[in-house]
Amino acid sequence: MQIRFTPEQLSRPGYADSAVEINACIQCGYCIEICPTHQLLADELDSPKGRVRLIREMLEHEGSPDDDTVRHIDRCLHCLACMSACPSSVNYMHLADHARRHIEDQYRRPLGDRLLRWMLARVLPYPRRFRLVLRGARMMRPLASVLPNRWRGMLDLAPARLPPASRNDLPQVFPAAGEHRKRVALLTGCAQRALNTGINDATIRILQRHGCEVVVAQGAGCCGALTHHMGRTTDSLAAAGANIQAWMKEVNGAGLDAVVVNASGCGTVVKDYGHMFRNHALAEDAATISGLARDISEVLSELDLDYQIQPGLKLAYHATCSLQYGQRIRFLPKKLLKAAGFRIIESRDAHTCCGSAGTYSLLQPQISRQLRDRKVQALQQGAPQLIAAGNIGCMVQIASGSALPVVHTVELLDWVTGGPVPPALEMNGMAI
């Protein structure tokens, strides 16, 4: 695709990188059919092919983009399915990140939109604040019918009950049991610490039992993904930079074999820290951390898990976009679950997005709900007894449209290797 960036623009790293990706796009259209928003809206501008063209025009003209351009780019889920279909290996993720930064810097959104985005950036990455907001949301539910659609969507996603905060999320070191095999740092995250504390607890238990020393590093917190995908670069780099420095203290101290991430949306971003900080003083350290970042399924696949029970439950596995497309991990979680004795029902729409996509379910609630309903219908084919996934956002999204228990993969693996029954199964009377 021909571009008209000026020499001054090309002297800036962001533009130079985007020029490479835009030049690589041959506008073949292979990405169109796999794009969830194009499947729903049937508009080429709501496909990767159309958005690459819009991004090129927007960046060429530099100033404030028009409303239509912003609307089509905002509708992108950032699911990255298009990258799996692209014969030219266009890194749409980095191109879309640049576009969102440009929109955030140059476009003045309506007041309500600005307020919502500000609130999300100031609340979701901070577990204590998020807990307070979730408690308030429960009290606001009787007023849901009179609230704007976006705010009403937030109330719909708020859980009926919150787990108590877990002390395991505080900075500390959990010793390995038995033979010492690895020393790893755990990203405890942000929203997950409010919504489902059992995921980190299960991760720590199963790693300890299988010979891993687990470090929750002082100063580590939100990975930066939530603000990164809203184009708020200053916020996202601050969060990511704090993690890099916290984990590098461990690398330079007793050492680390991995930085374990159990929320796949976070993992995709942590693995991209090297690119995010490529022109930053932390570039070398960021590349080191990106090289150490591993999804929990990758680490567990190396540990020869000691299965204690064979549950035999029928399970629908949701392949999160950030795991199967962002990290190219497609089969490991299912392989682990099958080895654990779960009977996995294969869905015809296993590759499709559930519509969560970080803050997307709150910023684009109508499209998000359509994608959720389609995904839930596909997952429930074959009458599974539960649904498993590897990302907290997807779990909350799917649970809001299904009566089946939705459980993190690591909670199930912890259970069958000697841990407690996952709370979601216990509440549904599925303990054995």
C-alpha positions as CSV (number, residue, x, y, z in Angstrom):
1,M,0.0,0.0,0.0
2,Q,1.5,3.4,-1.0
3,I,2.0,5.8,1.8
4,R,2.9,9.5,1.8
5,F,4.7,10.0,5.1
6,T,7.0,13.0,5.1
7,P,10.8,12.7,5.9
8,E,10.1,14.4,9.2
9,Q,7.4,11.9,10.1
10,L,9.6,8.9,9.1
11,S,12.3,10.3,11.4
12,R,10.0,9.4,14.4
13,P,10.2,5.8,15.5
14,G,6.4,5.3,15.7
15,Y,5.8,6.5,12.1
16,A,8.8,4.6,10.8
17,D,7.5,1.4,12.3
18,S,3.9,2.0,11.1
19,A,5.3,2.7,7.6
20,V,6.8,-0.8,7.5
21,E,3.5,-2.4,8.4
22,I,1.4,-0.3,6.0
23,N,3.8,-1.0,3.2
24,A,3.6,-4.7,3.9
25,C,-0.2,-4.7,3.6
26,I,-1.2,-5.7,0.1
27,Q,-5.0,-5.2,0.7
28,C,-5.7,-8.8,-0.2
29,G,-8.7,-9.1,2.1
30,Y,-7.8,-12.5,3.6
31,C,-8.3,-10.8,7.0
32,I,-11.9,-9.7,6.3
33,E,-13.7,-12.9,6.9
34,I,-12.0,-13.8,10.2
35,C,-12.7,-10.3,11.7
36,P,-15.5,-10.4,14.3
37,T,-16.7,-6.9,13.7
38,H,-16.9,-7.3,10.0
39,Q,-18.9,-10.5,10.5
40,L,-21.4,-8.5,12.5
41,L,-21.5,-5.2,10.7
42,A,-20.6,-6.2,7.1
43,D,-18.7,-3.0,6.5
44,E,-15.2,-3.1,5.0
45,L,-14.2,-0.2,7.2
46,D,-14.9,-2.4,10.2
47,S,-12.3,-4.9,9.0
48,P,-8.5,-4.9,9.3
49,K,-8.2,-4.1,5.6
50,G,-10.4,-1.1,5.9
51,R,-8.9,0.1,9.2
52,V,-5.3,-0.1,7.8
53,R,-6.4,2.2,5.0
54,L,-8.0,4.6,7.5
55,I,-5.0,4.5,9.8
56,R,-2.7,5.3,6.8
57,E,-4.8,8.3,5.8
58,M,-5.1,9.5,9.5
59,L,-1.4,9.3,10.1
60,E,-0.6,11.0,6.8
61,H,-2.6,14.0,7.7
62,E,-1.5,13.9,11.3
63,G,-4.1,16.4,12.8
64,S,-7.4,15.5,14.5
65,P,-9.1,12.6,12.7
66,D,-12.7,12.8,11.6
67,D,-15.5,11.2,13.6
68,D,-16.0,8.3,11.2
69,T,-12.4,7.3,11.3
70,V,-12.4,7.2,15.1
71,R,-15.6,5.3,15.2
72,H,-14.3,2.5,12.9
73,I,-11.0,2.2,14.8
74,D,-12.7,2.3,18.1
75,R,-14.8,-0.7,17.0
76,C,-11.7,-2.8,16.6
77,L,-11.5,-5.5,19.3
78,H,-7.8,-5.8,19.0
79,C,-8.4,-9.6,19.0
80,L,-5.5,-10.0,16.5
81,A,-7.3,-12.8,14.6
82,C,-6.3,-10.9,11.4
83,M,-2.6,-11.5,12.1
84,S,-3.2,-15.3,11.8
85,A,-4.7,-14.9,8.4
86,C,-2.3,-12.3,6.9
87,P,0.0,-13.7,4.2
88,S,2.2,-10.6,4.5
89,S,2.7,-10.9,8.2
90,V,1.5,-7.4,8.9
91,N,1.8,-6.6,12.6
92,Y,-1.6,-5.1,13.0
93,M,-1.2,-5.0,16.8
94,H,1.5,-2.4,16.7
95,L,-0.2,-0.5,13.9
96,A,-3.5,-0.3,15.9
97,D,-1.5,0.7,19.0
98,H,-0.1,3.7,17.1
99,A,-3.5,4.6,15.8
100,R,-5.0,4.6,19.3
101,R,-2.2,6.8,20.6
102,H,-2.7,9.3,17.8
103,I,-6.5,9.4,18.5
104,E,-5.9,9.9,22.2
105,D,-3.5,12.8,21.5
106,Q,-5.3,14.5,18.7
107,Y,-9.0,13.8,18.9
108,R,-11.4,15.5,21.3
109,R,-14.1,13.1,22.3
110,P,-17.6,14.0,23.6
111,L,-17.6,14.8,27.3
112,G,-19.4,11.6,28.3
113,D,-16.9,9.5,26.5
114,R,-14.0,11.4,28.0
115,L,-15.4,11.0,31.5
116,L,-16.0,7.2,31.0
117,R,-12.5,6.7,29.7
118,W,-10.9,8.7,32.4
119,M,-12.8,6.7,35.0
120,L,-11.8,3.4,33.6
121,A,-8.1,4.5,33.5
122,R,-8.3,5.7,37.1
123,V,-10.2,2.7,38.5
124,L,-9.6,-0.6,36.7
125,P,-5.8,-0.8,37.2
126,Y,-6.2,-0.3,41.0
127,P,-7.7,-3.3,42.9
128,R,-8.8,-1.3,45.9
129,R,-10.6,1.4,43.9
130,F,-12.1,-1.2,41.6
131,R,-13.5,-3.1,44.6
132,L,-15.2,0.1,45.9
133,V,-16.7,0.8,42.5
134,L,-18.0,-2.8,42.2
135,R,-19.7,-2.5,45.6
136,G,-21.3,0.8,44.5
137,A,-22.4,-0.8,41.2
138,R,-24.4,-3.5,43.1
139,M,-26.3,-0.7,45.0
140,M,-26.9,1.1,41.7
141,R,-28.5,-1.8,39.9
142,P,-32.1,-0.7,40.7
143,L,-31.4,2.5,38.7
144,A,-29.9,0.6,35.7
145,S,-32.9,1.3,33.4
146,V,-32.5,5.1,33.5
147,L,-28.7,5.1,33.0
148,P,-27.0,5.5,29.6
149,N,-26.3,2.3,27.7
150,R,-22.5,2.3,28.4
151,W,-23.0,2.8,32.2
152,R,-25.7,0.2,32.3
153,G,-23.3,-2.3,30.7
154,M,-20.9,-1.7,33.6
155,L,-23.7,-2.6,36.1
156,D,-24.5,-5.8,34.1
157,L,-20.9,-7.0,34.3
158,A,-20.5,-6.3,38.1
159,P,-20.6,-9.7,40.0
160,A,-23.3,-10.3,42.5
161,R,-20.6,-11.1,45.1
162,L,-16.9,-10.3,45.5
163,P,-14.3,-12.6,47.1
164,P,-12.4,-11.3,50.0
165,A,-9.0,-9.8,49.2
166,S,-6.2,-12.4,49.2
167,R,-3.1,-11.9,51.2
168,N,-1.3,-14.0,48.6
169,D,-1.4,-11.0,46.3
170,L,0.9,-9.0,48.7
171,P,4.7,-8.9,48.0
172,Q,6.3,-12.1,49.4
173,V,8.1,-15.3,48.5
174,F,6.4,-18.7,48.4
175,P,8.9,-21.5,48.9
176,A,8.9,-24.5,46.6
177,A,7.8,-27.9,48.0
178,G,10.1,-30.8,47.5
179,E,12.7,-30.6,44.8
180,H,13.4,-27.0,43.7
181,R,12.9,-26.8,39.9
182,K,12.2,-23.1,39.1
183,R,12.2,-19.6,40.6
184,V,9.4,-17.6,39.0
185,A,7.8,-14.2,39.5
186,L,4.0,-14.0,39.3
187,L,2.1,-11.1,37.8
188,T,-0.9,-10.8,40.2
189,G,-2.5,-8.2,38.0
190,C,-5.2,-5.6,38.9
191,A,-8.9,-6.3,38.0
192,Q,-8.3,-10.0,38.6
193,R,-7.4,-9.3,42.2
194,A,-10.8,-7.8,42.8
195,L,-12.9,-10.1,40.6
196,N,-11.5,-13.6,41.3
197,T,-8.7,-14.0,43.9
198,G,-8.8,-17.8,43.5
199,I,-6.9,-17.6,40.2
200,N,-3.7,-16.3,41.8
201,D,-4.2,-18.5,44.8
202,A,-4.5,-21.6,42.6
203,T,-1.5,-20.6,40.5
204,I,0.7,-20.2,43.6
205,R,-0.4,-23.6,45.0
206,I,0.2,-25.6,41.9
207,L,3.6,-24.1,41.2
208,Q,4.7,-24.6,44.8
209,R,3.6,-28.3,44.7
210,H,5.6,-28.9,41.6
211,G,8.9,-27.4,42.8
212,C,8.6,-23.7,41.9
213,E,9.6,-20.9,44.3
214,V,7.0,-18.1,43.5
215,V,7.9,-14.4,44.0
216,V,5.3,-11.7,44.2
217,A,7.7,-8.8,43.7
218,Q,7.5,-5.5,45.6
219,G,6.4,-2.7,43.3
220,A,4.8,-4.9,40.5
221,G,1.1,-4.3,39.7
222,C,-1.0,-3.7,36.6
223,C,0.7,-4.8,33.4
224,G,-0.5,-1.6,31.6
225,A,-2.7,-3.3,29.1
226,L,-5.9,-1.5,30.0
227,T,-4.6,2.0,29.4
228,H,-2.3,0.8,26.6
229,H,-5.3,-0.2,24.5
230,M,-7.0,3.1,25.2
231,G,-4.0,4.9,23.7
232,R,-3.0,6.4,27.1
233,T,0.7,5.8,26.6
234,T,2.0,7.7,29.6
235,D,-0.2,5.7,32.0
236,S,0.7,2.3,30.3
237,L,4.4,2.9,30.2
238,A,4.4,4.0,33.9
239,A,2.7,0.8,34.9
240,A,4.8,-1.4,32.7
241,G,8.0,0.4,33.7
242,A,7.2,-0.3,37.4
243,N,6.9,-4.0,36.6
244,I,10.1,-4.1,34.7
245,Q,12.1,-2.5,37.5
246,A,10.5,-4.7,40.1
247,W,11.2,-7.9,38.3
248,M,14.7,-6.9,37.2
249,K,15.5,-6.6,40.9
250,E,14.7,-10.3,41.2
251,V,16.6,-11.2,38.0
252,N,19.7,-9.4,39.3
253,G,19.2,-10.9,42.8
254,A,18.4,-14.6,43.2
255,G,17.4,-14.8,39.5
256,L,14.2,-15.8,37.7
257,D,13.4,-18.6,35.3
258,A,10.1,-17.0,34.2
259,V,7.6,-14.2,34.8
260,V,4.4,-16.1,35.0
261,V,1.2,-14.5,33.7
262,N,-2.2,-16.2,34.3
263,A,-4.3,-13.6,32.4
264,S,-3.7,-14.0,28.7
265,G,-4.6,-10.4,27.9
266,C,-1.8,-9.2,30.3
267,G,0.6,-11.8,28.9
268,T,0.3,-10.5,25.4
269,V,1.3,-7.0,26.5
270,V,4.1,-8.2,28.9
271,K,5.6,-10.2,26.0
272,D,5.5,-7.0,24.0
273,Y,7.4,-4.8,26.6
274,G,10.5,-5.1,24.5
275,H,8.7,-3.3,21.6
276,M,6.9,-0.8,23.8
277,F,10.2,0.3,25.4
278,R,12.4,0.0,22.3
279,N,13.3,3.7,22.4
280,H,13.4,4.1,26.2
281,A,16.1,3.9,28.8
282,L,14.6,0.7,30.0
283,A,14.9,-1.0,26.5
284,E,17.4,-3.7,27.5
285,D,15.6,-4.5,30.7
286,A,12.2,-4.6,29.0
287,A,13.5,-7.0,26.4
288,T,14.8,-9.2,29.2
289,I,11.4,-9.3,30.9
290,S,9.6,-9.9,27.6
291,G,11.9,-12.9,27.1
292,L,11.1,-14.3,30.5
293,A,7.3,-13.8,30.2
294,R,5.4,-17.1,30.1
295,D,1.7,-18.0,30.2
296,I,0.9,-20.3,33.1
297,S,0.0,-23.1,30.6
298,E,3.6,-22.9,29.1
299,V,5.2,-23.2,32.6
300,L,2.9,-26.1,33.7
301,S,3.5,-28.0,30.5
302,E,7.2,-28.2,31.6
303,L,6.5,-29.5,35.1
304,D,5.2,-33.1,34.6
305,L,2.0,-32.5,36.6
306,D,1.0,-35.0,39.3
307,Y,-2.7,-35.7,38.6
308,Q,-4.5,-37.0,41.7
309,I,-8.0,-37.4,40.4
310,Q,-9.7,-37.9,37.0
311,P,-12.9,-35.7,37.1
312,G,-14.3,-36.8,33.8
313,L,-16.4,-33.6,33.5
314,K,-17.6,-32.4,30.1
315,L,-15.8,-29.1,29.5
316,A,-16.1,-26.4,26.8
317,Y,-12.8,-24.6,26.4
318,H,-12.8,-21.0,25.4
319,A,-9.6,-20.2,23.4
320,T,-9.0,-16.5,24.3
321,C,-7.9,-14.3,21.5
322,S,-4.9,-12.9,23.4
323,L,-3.7,-16.5,23.9
324,Q,-4.3,-18.1,20.6
325,Y,-3.6,-15.1,18.4
326,G,-1.6,-12.7,20.6
327,Q,0.8,-15.3,22.0
328,R,0.2,-18.1,19.4
329,I,-0.6,-20.6,22.2
330,R,-3.4,-22.7,20.8
331,F,-3.2,-26.3,22.0
332,L,-1.3,-26.3,25.4
333,P,-4.2,-25.6,27.7
334,K,-6.5,-28.2,26.0
335,K,-3.6,-30.7,26.1
336,L,-3.2,-30.1,29.9
337,L,-6.9,-30.4,30.5
338,K,-7.3,-33.6,28.5
339,A,-4.4,-35.1,30.4
340,A,-6.2,-34.1,33.6
341,G,-9.2,-36.2,32.7
342,F,-11.6,-33.5,31.4
343,R,-13.7,-34.4,28.4
344,I,-13.4,-31.4,26.0
345,I,-16.2,-30.6,23.7
346,E,-14.9,-29.0,20.5
347,S,-16.8,-25.9,19.4
348,R,-17.3,-25.0,15.8
349,D,-16.6,-21.3,16.7
350,A,-13.6,-22.0,19.0
351,H,-11.6,-19.3,17.2
352,T,-14.1,-16.5,17.7
353,C,-13.9,-13.6,20.1
354,C,-16.2,-13.4,23.1
355,G,-16.4,-9.6,22.9
356,S,-14.7,-8.8,26.2
357,A,-11.4,-7.4,24.9
358,G,-10.4,-5.4,28.0
359,T,-12.5,-2.3,28.2
360,Y,-14.3,-3.0,24.9
361,S,-17.3,-4.5,26.7
362,L,-17.7,-1.2,28.5
363,L,-16.9,1.1,25.6
364,Q,-18.8,-0.8,22.9
365,P,-21.5,-2.7,24.8
366,Q,-23.9,-3.4,22.0
367,I,-21.3,-5.1,19.7
368,S,-19.8,-6.8,22.8
369,R,-23.1,-8.3,23.8
370,Q,-23.7,-9.6,20.3
371,L,-20.4,-11.3,20.3
372,R,-20.9,-12.7,23.8
373,D,-24.2,-14.2,22.9
374,R,-22.8,-15.8,19.8
375,K,-19.9,-17.2,21.7
376,V,-22.0,-18.6,24.6
377,Q,-24.3,-20.3,22.1
378,A,-21.3,-22.0,20.5
379,L,-19.7,-23.0,23.8
380,Q,-22.9,-24.6,25.1
381,Q,-23.3,-26.9,22.1
382,G,-22.9,-30.4,23.2
383,A,-24.2,-29.7,26.7
384,P,-20.9,-29.1,28.7
385,Q,-21.0,-29.1,32.4
386,L,-18.6,-26.1,32.7
387,I,-16.5,-23.6,30.6
388,A,-12.8,-23.1,31.0
389,A,-10.8,-20.1,29.9
390,G,-7.4,-18.4,30.6
391,N,-8.3,-14.8,30.9
392,I,-10.4,-13.0,33.6
393,G,-12.0,-10.6,31.2
394,C,-13.3,-13.4,29.0
395,M,-14.5,-15.3,32.1
396,V,-16.6,-12.4,33.4
397,Q,-17.9,-11.7,29.9
398,I,-19.0,-15.3,29.3
399,A,-20.4,-15.7,32.8
400,S,-22.6,-12.7,32.2
401,G,-24.4,-14.6,29.4
402,S,-24.3,-18.2,30.7
403,A,-25.6,-20.1,33.7
404,L,-22.7,-22.6,33.5
405,P,-19.8,-22.2,35.9
406,V,-16.8,-20.5,34.2
407,V,-13.5,-21.5,35.6
408,H,-9.9,-20.6,34.9
409,T,-7.8,-23.4,33.5
410,V,-5.3,-23.1,36.3
411,E,-8.0,-23.5,39.0
412,L,-9.0,-26.8,37.4
413,L,-5.4,-28.1,37.1
414,D,-4.7,-27.1,40.7
415,W,-7.8,-29.0,41.8
416,V,-6.9,-32.3,40.0
417,T,-3.3,-32.1,41.3
418,G,-4.2,-31.8,44.9
419,G,-5.7,-28.4,45.4
420,P,-9.2,-27.5,46.6
421,V,-12.3,-27.6,44.4
422,P,-12.7,-24.3,42.4
423,P,-15.3,-22.1,44.1
424,A,-17.4,-21.9,40.9
425,L,-17.8,-25.7,40.8
426,E,-18.4,-26.0,44.5
427,M,-21.2,-23.5,44.3
428,N,-22.8,-25.6,41.5
429,G,-22.5,-28.8,43.5
430,M,-19.9,-30.4,41.1
431,A,-17.3,-31.4,43.7
432,I,-16.3,-35.1,43.6
